[in-house]
């Protein structure tokens, strides 16, 4: 995954998290970090699936 794709996907996930939590103020960094972890998990799952 290219860096631009990665950033776009993290932005999407962070926004989804923000919305799911009721759009709280001041949680952007936490949402971004959560989104990074989610993306890493998605990529690992896809990699494992591809290996089978």
Buried (B, 14 or more C-beta within 10 A) or exposed (E): EEEEEBEEBBEEBBEBBBEEEEEEEEBEEBBBEBBBEBBEEEEEEEEEEEEE
